[in-house]
């Protein structure tokens, strides 16, 4: 009997430990928690685009407000006010750039707003198809005039604030449709006219209208896809 009682006592002791072991194992195994919902991300606002309609066709330009906020805001003020309507590309150099936005068809300079700070040090390069602010020899003299690079012009990029040349010219967007129009303008015959001794189109290239357009706008024409203003201009 003594042997039987001892065996029963051992069995009871082992059985009594089983729930404790099970609880310990459950505690050691972490319970997976449902993943927290990812914070909703806001879609980036589409870049502002404008249509530059000329008597030679239309271009769509995408503006880079992230890299050149002041230049874009300044340009859009002129656009929204209708300032550019009836101005011309008054300076055209085939393998360089086409410049406009400051003179009427009879080459009268239009009064402008105050000049803006130079944003050339924004990481954007003066590559073919980019649009940049024209200025005088004063780095911070840009107002309404702009130019479109017809070739890569890295020499116009920011280098340092040492002098007017190294300051560079502020790129603030690029042509996304209508480079064929830019190429047609760059090829026009030029010469002396009005206050300019050279580079003025003999047949006026008129900017008929510039307006904001939808981000996916395509030119109605179906076109596919500077040293800017010098002192004394």
C-alpha positions, 0 to 999 in steps of 0.5 A, a space after each residue: 500500500 505504501 508503494 501505491 500511495 507514493 506513486 499516486 502522490 507523484 502522479 498528482 504532483 506532476 499533474 498539478 504542474 501541467 497548467 503552470 507550464 502551459 501558462 508559462 509557455 503562453 506568456 512567453 509567446 507574444 500575441 501578434 497585434 494588428 498592424 496600425 493603419 499607415 498614416 494616410 499620405 497626401 498626394 503631391 499637388 501637380 505642378 503648375 503648367 502654363 501655355 505660351 501661345 505665340 503667332 508661331 505655335 504654342 508651348 506648354 511649360 511646367 513650373 517648378 515651384 518647389 525649387 524656384 518658389 519666388 521666380 514661379 510666383 513672380 512669373 505667375 503674377 505677370 501671367 495672371 494679370 495678362 502682362 505678357 499678352 502682346 509682348 514679343 520674343 525680342 532676342 533670338 540666338 539660334 544656338 543659345 536661347 530665345 528671350 521675351 516678356 518685356 517689350 511690345 511688338 514695336 519694341 517699347 519696354 513695358 513697365 514692370 513690378 519690382 525685381 526679385 531675388 536671384 534663385 539660380 542656386 536651386 540645383 536646376 541647370 540651364 539645359 535645353 528646354 528649360 525656362 529661366 529668368 532674364 536679368 541685367 548685370 545685377 544678379 538680383 534684377 529679374 522682373 518680367 523677362 524670361 528666356 528658353 534655352 535652345 541648347 544646353 547652357 550649363 555656363 549659365 548655372 550658379 557657381 558662386 555669389 562672387 560676381 554677376 557672371 558666377 551668380 548664374 540665371 535662375 531656372 524655374 521650369 521646363 517646356 514639356 510640349 512644343 519644343 518644335 515651336 521653340 525650334 521654329 522660333 530659334 531659326 527665324 531671321 534676325 537683325 538690328 531693330 529699334 534699340 537693339 543692334 542685333 538678334 531681333 526677329 525681322 518678323 515679330 514673334 508675338 506672345 499672344 497669350 500666356 495662361 495657366 492650363 491643366 497639368 495634362 494639357 496638350 497644345 491645340 496645335 498637336 505639337 510634340 514634345 541667355 545670357 539673358 537680358 544684358 545691361 542696357 537692353 
